[in-house]
Amino acid sequence: MAVSRLLITIAMCWPALRLAVGETHEPDPFLRRALHLEPNKHLQHLATISDTEGSLARTFFSPAHRRAAEQIKSWMQDIGMQTWIDAVGNVHGRIKASRDGTQAVLLGSHYDTVLDGGAYDGALGIIVGLAAVKGMLLTEMVQRGWLDRLPPQPANDMDGDIVIPPTLASSLLTHGSVHLVAFTDEEGVRFQSTFLGSRAVVGTLLDYNMLASRDRSGKSLEQVLQDEGGVTDPRAEVASLALDPATISEYVEVHIEQGPVLESRGLPLGIVAGIAGQTRLWVQVNGTQGHAGTVPMQNRRDALVAAAELITTLEALCTVPESEGGVPEEENLVCTVGEVKVWPGASNVISGHTGFSVDIRSKTDPVRNEVVRQVLQAVERTCHRRGVHCEVERKHDAEAVLSDPEVLKNMGVAASLAKPLLLAVLTQEEIQRNSGILEGLQSVPVLVSGAGHDAMAIAERIPKMGMMFVRCRGGVSHSPLEYMEPEDVTASAAALAVYLWGRLAGSMEAEWDGAASTAPVDSAASKARDEL
C-alpha cells in the first residue's frame, strides 16, 4: 500500500511536537477549527434538526430528514466536494484525485435516527469524516506551503466554516479520491428494514426486495419513492445508484462505540475486528378474541398469554449458563423483544392477535443460527399446545462480517501517529482535562461490534472495510443521554485525517514500512477475527 511516511512528515509539519519535550504551544488556528471546533459544532447543530419537539427523531423522507440532508450537502461543499443527493436520499460528496485512474476511499455513516435518539449515533461518522477530509487537505497545504492559496476565510468558527475551493481540494489528492456518503436510512424505523441507504450504494437493495417493505401506513418503499421522492421508475432508478466496487479501494466508518468497553479502559478509540451477525423476526400469534368475563380459563385461546410464554422462553434460551450447556459468555449472545402489539388492546377483551419482535445477535453465525432454530421450534411447540396459530416472518438476517486485516492494521497505525496532530489542535487545558487521551492513541484496543452498522451492508460488495469506535459516556446510545467528550470526537477526526493523508495526499510516497510493523495495535486483533 503506497502511502506517506506519516511520522516523518508530521514531524516536519507541526511545531506542536515541541510540546512533547516540555515547550509551550498554541494550537494551529486552521487545524483547530477543522478538527475540533467545527465537528463538535456541527454535531450539536445536526441534533437540533428533528421532527419532534424536545427530542431527536429523523426518519426516512421526513421534513427533518430532508433538512438534514441539505445541511450535510452544504458542509460537503465547503470542503470542495462535488455533491448530490440520490433517489433514496443518500447524500454524496466526492473529491476526485488529480491523477486519473485512482480508486477512492469510501467513508460513510447514517443521518437517520431512532425515535428519541442521541446526537452521535450515525451523525458522528459523517461529521468526523467531513472534519478528517478537511484536516487532511489543510495538512497537505501546510506540507506544500499552499495555505496562501486559500480564499479569504471567516475570522473565527462562529462566523462560518473554513472553505476550500474544489480545484484546490482536487489538486491535493495525488494518490486517490475520497467519497463520503451520508446514508439515508440505517435504523429502519419507517420500513422496519435496515441498511436501506448503504444497500442502495452497493446495489443489493433490490436483492433484498426492499422496495416491497411497507411503513405503518401500508405504503411500500416503491410507492414512497414515487409519491414523496418524485421517482418515476423506482426499480430502474435504484438499480442505477450502485457504485462500481472496482472504483473503491476500501470502506472506513467511524462510529460511537454504543458500549462501555473503551470508557472502562480509559481509552478514546478502538478499532473493530468485525461485526456480530443478527437476525430479526416478527412472531404473530393468532388466537380467539373473547369476553374477559364469560370465557372459562380452560377454554381460552389467548394470543397474548401465548406470546408472553414465548417471550419468557426466548429469555431462558439465551441465558442458559455455559456450565449447563448454554452458549459461552464470549459469544456475546443477546436476545431482545422490543416491540409487542396486542389486539384489540382492551382491558375486558381476551386478545385475539398479538405480535412481537425478536432480535438475536451473536459473535458467530453458527451460534446465532442455532438459537434461531431453537426459537422457531419453541414457537411451534408452544402454539400447538395452546391451540393458537402462529406465523414467523424473518425480517432481517445479517452475517457476521470481518474487517480487512490491512485496513485494521493501518487504522491502528494512523491512531498511533495522530498524537502530533492532536497536539496541534487541542489546548493544554483540554489535554489536561482529558488525561490519558494522548497515551490512549498509543494503545488502541481491538473490539468486536455487537451492533449492526452500514459496514455490514457495504462489505457484501466491498469486503475491504474497517471501522473505528469512539468512547461514549456510560456506554449509552439510542437515547437522549448519549454523550461524547468533544476531545474524543477530535481524537477520532485526527486519527482518520492521518489515515486519509497517508492513503490519499501524502507527498512523501512510501510504504508503511516500520511504522506498520511496529504499531502498538492490540494483539487481540487476530484472536477476535478467529472468534468471528
N, C-alpha and C positions, 0 to 999 in steps of 0.2 A: 504494500500500500504506500504510494508515494505521497508523503506529507512533509510538513516542516520539522526541522529540529527545534521543537517548540521551546524547550528550556533555554536554548541559546538565544533565540530571537526575543523571547520575553525578557531575558536578562539585558539584552541590548536596548530594549524599547522603554522599560519602565524604571525611572529613578526611584520608584517606590520600593524597589528591592533594598535600598539603603536602610529601610526600617528594620530589616532583618538583623542588621548589625547595630541597632540601637539609635539610629538617627531619626529625627522628627521628619514628618512628611505632611504634605497637603494632598488630598485626593485630586486626581486629574478631573477637571470640571466636566469635560465631554463624556469621559467614560463613566463617571459617577452618575450623570444624568441618564445615560443609555442603559446602564446595567443595574442601577439601584433606584433612582427616583422615579423614572418613567414606568418601569414594570410594576412597581408597587402602587403607583397612582392609577395605572390602567386597570389593575385587578380590582381596586376599590370602585372605580367608575363602572366597570362592567357589572359589578354586583348590584348596582342601582338600576340596571335595565331589567325590569321584571314585569310580569303580568299581574302580580298581586301586590297589594299594599302591605308593608310591614314584613314581608318575607320574599324569598327569591324563588321564582319559577319561570323558566323559559322552555317551552315545549315546541315541537315541530310546527313551523309556519305560523306561530302565534305573533301578535304585534311586537312583543318584546324580542322574540326570536329574530324577526326581520330587522329591528333596530340594532340589535347586537351585531348582526351580520354586516350592516353598513358601517358601524363603528370600527369593527375589525378590519374591514376593507380599507378604511381611511388610514388606520395605523400602518397597514402594509404599504400603502402608497408613500407614506412618509419615509420609508427606508429604500425607496427606489424600486419597489416590486411592480411587475405587471400584475394586475389583479382582475379577478372575475368571480361571479357567483354562479354556480352551475344550476341545473334544473331542479336538483333536490335540495339546494340551499347550502352546499359546501362552499366555503369562501377560500379561494385560491390566491396565493401570492408567489410569484416566481421571479428570481433574478437569474438571467441566463449568463453563463460564463463567457468571457471574452474569447475563448478558444472554442471552435466548433468541435462537435463530436464527443464532448464530455458528458458524463452522466450527472444526475442530480442527487444530492442528499435530500430525502423527503422527511420533513418534520410534520408533526400534527398532534392534535387532540380535539376534544369536542367542546362546543359552546352551548349545547342544551344542558338543562339541569333536571334533577329530580324535583318534586314538589317540596317546597320549604327546604331548599338545598343550601349549600355553602358557597363561599366566594371563590374557592380554589379548585374544586373538582372539575377537571376538564379545562377550565379557563387558564390554569397555571401553565399547562403545556403550550398553549397558544401564545400567551403573553411572554413567557420565558423564551420561546422560540423567536419571537419578534425582537426581544431585547438582545438575545445572543447574536442574531444576524447583524443587528446594528452595531453591537460591540465588536464583532469580528471585522466589520468594514472599517470602523474607526481605528481599530488596532492596526489594520493594514495600511491605513492612511498615515498613521504615526510612523510605521516602519518605512514607508516610502517618502516621508516628508511632504505629504499631499494635503495636509489639513487646510492649507490656504486655498484649496480648490473648492471647499465648501462654500455655498452661498451664505449671505448674512443669516445668522441664526437668532432665535428669540433669546433675550438676555438671560432668562432662567426657565426652569421647568414649569413654573406657574404661568408663564406667558406663552408656552407652546413647546412642542417636542422638537428634537433635532431632526432636520430634514436632509436626506441625501438624494441628490438627483439620480434618476435611473441610469443615465450613461456613465456616471461616475461609479455607481454601485457595480454595474456590469464589468467595468474595466478592472475592478479589484479582484474579481474571481477568475483566476487563471487555471485552476485545476479541476473545477467542477461547478455546476449550477446548484442553486438551493431552491427548494419548492416547499412552501409551508401551506398546509391545509387545515382550516378550522372546520371540523366535521359537524354537519348539521344536526345529527341525532345519534347518540351512543346509548343513552339511558333507556330508550324505548318506552317512554311514558305514554305517548299518544297511541302508538300502534302495538305496544306490548311485544316488540320485536327489536332486538338490539343491533347496534353497528350499522344502521341504515346508511349513514354517510360514508363510512370507510368501505363498506361493501360496494357502494356505487363507484368509489375511486378505483378499486381493484377489479371491478367487473363481475362480482359474484352476487349482486343484489337479485338479478333475475334467477340465478341458480337456486336461490333460497325462496323463490316465489313470493318475495316480499311485497310486490305490487298488489297482491291479494290480501295483505294484512289489513285489518279493519280497526278503526278507532271506536270509542264508546258510542258514538252516534250511528255506527254502522257503515260509515264511509270507508272505502278502501283507499290505500295509498295511491292507487292509479286514479281514482276519482278526485282525490285531493290535489294531485299534481295537475289535473285538468282544470278543476274548478278554482283552486286557490293559487296555483302556480302558472296558469296560462299555457300549459304544455299540451300541444295538440295530440301528439302520439307518444305517451309516456314510455312505452316499451322501447321504441326506437331511440328516444332521447336518452333514456337511462343506459342503454347499450353503448351509446357513443361517449359516455363520460369516463370510461375506464382509461387509466394511464397505461402506457406501454411499459411493462416491467423491465424491458431492456434499457429503458432510459433512466432507470433508478438504480443507484449504487447501493443504497441502504435506507432503512427507515429508522428514525430515532424519535422517541417520545419521552417527554418529561411529565411526571405526574405526582400529585400528592400521594404520600405513602398509603393513607387511609388505614393505618395500623400503628401500634405503639413501639415497634422494634427500634427504630432509629432514635426516638426520644429516650428510650430506656438505656441505650448505649451512649447517649450524649454525642451523637453524630448527625451532621446536617444532611448528608447524601448517602444513597445506596444505589448499587446497580443491580439489575434484575436478571437472574439466570433464566427465568421462564415464568409462564402464567398458567395457573391451575386450570384444568378443564371444568366445565359446568354444564348442567342440564336443568332446564326449566320445564315443568309440567303444569298442566291445568287439569285438576280432577273434578269431574262433575258427578254428583250423587243425586239420583232421581228416585224419590220415594213416593208416598201418597199423602197429599195435603189433607188435613182434617181438623175437627174442632178439638180444642185443648181440653174441654170438659166432658166430652161424650165418648171418645175413642179409648177403650181399655188399653193399658200399657202393653199387654201381651199381643195385641192386635195391630200395633203401630208399625208403620214402615217409615220411620222418621229420618229424613235425609240429613238433618243437622246432627243428630246423635251419631249416625254412621260416620259422618265426616269428622266429628270430634274424636271418635275412636281411631280413625285413620291418622289423624294428626298426632295423637299421642304415640301411635305405633311407629310413625316416622321418627319421632324423637328418640324412642327406645332403640331403634335400629342404628341410629347414628351416635349413640352414647354408650354402646357396649364396651366395657374395658378390654384392653388387649389381652389381659390375663384370662378373660372369659371368651376368647375367640373373636374379639372385636378388631377394628382397624387400628393399626399403630398410630400413636399420637402425632408422629412427624408427618403423617399423611395430610394433616390439616383438613380432615373431613368435616364439613359443616352442612347442615340441612335446615332449611328455613321455610316456614309457612308465613307469608307476609300479607296475604290478602284472602279474605273469606267473604263470599256473597251468599246471603240467606234469603230465600223467597218463601213466603211473602214478607217475612220480617216483622210479624205482628206477635204480640205477647200471648194472644189467645188462639194462635193457629199453629198446628204442627207443620213444620217445614216440609214442603213437597220437593223443593230443589235447593241444594247447597253446592256451591263450587268453591274450590280453594286452590291457591298456587303452591307449588313445591319448587324449591331451589336447592340443588345438590351440587356441591363443589368438592374437589379433592385434588391433591397434588399430582396424582397419577390417574390416567384414564381407566386402567383395569379396575381399580378400587371404585371409582365413580360408577362405572357401568354395572358393577356387581351390586352396589347399593340400589341403583335404579331398578335392576331386575328384582331385587327383594321387595322394593316398594310396590312394583306392579303386581307381584304375587300377593302381597298383603291386601291390596285393593280388591283383587279378585276373590280372595277367601272371605274377607270381611263383608263385602257386598252380597255375596252368595248367602252367607249365614244370616244376614239381616234382611234378606228379601228385597233389597233395593237394586236398582240398575245403575251401574257406574261406567263412565267413559273417561279415558285418559288421553289428553292431547299433548304431544311433545311440542312445546312452543319454541324451544331453543336448545341446540347442542353445540358445544364448542370444545374441541380437543385441546389438551394441554399443548402449549407452544413453547419452544426453546428459543432463547436468544442466540444470535450468531456469536461464536466464540471470539472472532476477531473484533467485532463491534464491541462486545462486552469488555474485552481487554483494553481496547483503545479508549473507551469511555472512562475506565479506571485510570488510565494514564493521563487523560485530559484533566480529570479531577485533581490528580496529584500535582499537576503542573499549573493549576489555576491560582495558587497562593499569591504570586506576584500581582496578578490581575486584580484579585480581591483586595490586596493592599493598596492598589491604585484607585480603588472605588470607595471603600469604607473609611470612615474617620477612626481615629484611635479610640474614641469613646464608644463607637459602635462595636469595634472589635473586642474591647474590654468587657462590654455589656454581654457579649455572646462568647464568653470564654470557651475555648476549645474548638471554635469554628474553623480556625486555620489548621490546627492539628488534625481535625476530623477529615480534611481533604487528603491527608496522607494515609488514612486507614479506612478506605471505602469498603463497607461490607457488601456481600452478595446475598440478595434476598430472593424469595420466590413469592410471586403475587397470587393471593387468593381471589382477588377481584379481577373481573374481566376488563379488558381495555381494547381500544381500537387496534392496537398492535396485533391482537389475535386475528382480526379480520384481514389486516394488511399482510400478515405472514402467509396467508393462503396463496398469495401470488408473488409476494416479495419476501422470501424467507430470511433474507439478511436483515435482521432487525435487532434493536436493543432498546432498553428502557432505563431511565434514571428515576429513582424515587427521592422525594424531598420530605424531610421531617415535618410532622404536624403535631399540634398540642393534644396530648391525651389519646392520640390515635383516632380522634373523632372525625368522621366525614359523613356526607349525606345529611347534614344538619346545619342549622344556622350557627352552631357553636364551632364549626370548622374554623381553624385558625392556624396561620403560619407566621413565624417571625419574619419581618421584612428582610433581615440579613440572610436568612436561609433561602428566600426567593433569589436574592442576589448571588448567593453561592452557586445555586443551580444555573443561573444565567451565565456566570463567569466560566463554570466548567464546560457548559455547552458551547460558549463562544470559543474557548480554546480548542475544543474538538472540531468545530467548524473551520476555524482558522487553519488548523493543521490539514484538514481534508480539502479545503477549497481555495484558500487565499494565501497561504504561507509563501513567502518569497524564496526561502532557502529550501529548495526541494530536496528531500532525502527520505530515508526510511525512518520508522520509529526508532530504529537502532536499539541502543542500550536502554533507552527510556522505557520502551515497551517490555523488554525482557526483565527489567529490574523494578517495574512499577509495583508498589505495595498493594496489589489487589488481593483481597481476601482469598485464601486458598480454598475456601468453601465453594468457589465457583464450580469446579469440576464435580464436587460432591453433589451440589444442588442440581446440576444438569443430569448427573447419573440417576438421582432420585426421580427426576421428571421422566 
